[in-house]
Amino acid sequence: MTILKALMAVASLVRADAAVAGADQDAVRDVLMATFDKPEAHLVVDPVVVSGGHAIADWTQGATGGRALLRHSASGWRLVLCAGDAIKDPAALRLAGVSSSDAAELVAALAASEQQLTRDRLALLSSFEGVVRMDGELRQ
């Protein structure tokens, strides 16, 4: 009976982690929607991947798209930067203040999530040129 209790405890923890991740993903979507969604230009945010205190969200809006890096703080999720394919480089994420382990997890989770996307959507996500800091912080 103790093995069954242990398995039930692990299953409970997995469900709790999934619920937290889902809440974080929803909160990230809410930040981006509140910032960029417009009646004449609907924003689509999907997928969203989270690791530690950071998230990457894919977004499209009409004929444009890109990826956003967000950071969690005591006041909630805030937008750090927008980019295209550059955000898929762990070194670029580290320059933005993401830890090595979180950068690796984010990149792996994003790659797995983006396997489900169409070629057209991937092309839109890649169309964002450069890296635009949205938080006013510069890191060397």
Number of C-alpha atoms within 10 A of each C-alpha: 5 7 8 9 10 11 11 12 12 12 12 12 12 12 12 12 12 12 12 12 17 15 12 22 20 13 16 28 22 14 16 20 16 10 11 12 16 11 6 8 12 13 21 18 23 17 18 25 25 22 20 15 14 25 26 27 22 27 23 19 18 11 9 15 25 25 28 25 25 24 22 17 10 5 6 12 20 19 20 20 20 24 22 22 17 18 25 19 13 21 16 14 21 16 12 20 16 22 18 13 12 19 25 19 17 26 19 15 17 21 13 12 15 17 10 10 12 9 11 9 18 19 15 20 21 19 17 18 14 12 16 14 16 14 12 8 10 9 7 4
